[in-house]
Amino acid sequence: MSEYSEYIVRETGYPGAVKQEVIGELVRCKDCKHSHPWYADRRTCVMWSETGVSVFNDGFCSYGERKDDE
């Protein structure tokens, strides 16, 4: 697991008065249960097809779910 967490934040308002609301945690491909190591800084994500699609370790998508075994 990463040493820190990243979050998806919604900002509303105008300059000088911005409201920030945490929407959820951002899960990188390297920490996602739907991706598997492939080559160097690349992984295979099985969310997008049965055979998997190549993604980068630091990539992310709206379907990211953190691995349970960590």
C-alpha positions in Angstrom: 0.0 0.0 0.0 1.1 3.5 -0.6 2.7 5.5 2.2 0.1 8.2 1.8 -3.5 8.5 0.4 -4.8 10.7 -2.4 -8.3 12.0 -2.6 -10.7 13.2 -5.2 -11.9 16.7 -4.2 -14.7 18.8 -5.6 -14.1 22.5 -5.4 -17.0 25.0 -5.7 -17.2 28.7 -5.2 -15.2 31.6 -6.5 -11.7 33.1 -5.9 -11.2 33.8 -2.2 -14.1 31.6 -1.1 -13.6 28.1 -2.3 -15.4 25.1 -0.6 -13.7 21.7 -0.9 -15.5 18.5 -0.5 -13.8 15.0 -0.4 -15.6 12.8 -2.9 -13.5 9.6 -2.4 -10.1 8.1 -2.3 -8.1 7.9 -5.5 -6.7 4.5 -6.1 -3.7 4.2 -8.5 -3.4 1.2 -10.8 -0.4 -0.2 -8.9 -2.7 -0.5 -5.8 -5.9 -1.7 -7.6 -7.3 -5.2 -7.3 -8.2 -5.1 -11.0 -4.6 -4.7 -12.3 -1.8 -7.2 -12.4 2.0 -6.7 -13.0 3.0 -7.0 -16.6 6.3 -5.2 -17.6 8.5 -2.6 -15.7 6.1 0.4 -15.1 3.1 -1.2 -16.9 0.3 -3.4 -15.7 -2.7 -5.2 -17.2 -6.1 -4.0 -16.1 -8.9 -6.6 -16.5 -11.7 -4.1 -15.9 -11.6 -3.1 -19.6 -11.5 -6.5 -21.3 -11.2 -10.2 -20.6 -7.6 -10.2 -21.8 -6.7 -6.9 -20.1 -5.6 -3.5 -21.3 -2.1 -2.1 -20.6 -2.0 0.7 -18.0 0.8 2.6 -16.2 1.4 2.0 -12.5 0.6 5.6 -11.6 -2.6 5.7 -13.7 -6.1 5.6 -12.3 -9.7 5.4 -13.3 -13.2 5.7 -11.7 -13.4 2.0 -11.2 -10.3 1.7 -9.0 -10.6 -0.5 -5.9 -7.8 -1.0 -3.4 -6.5 -4.5 -3.0 -7.8 -6.3 0.2 -4.7 -8.4 0.9 -2.5 -5.4 1.8 
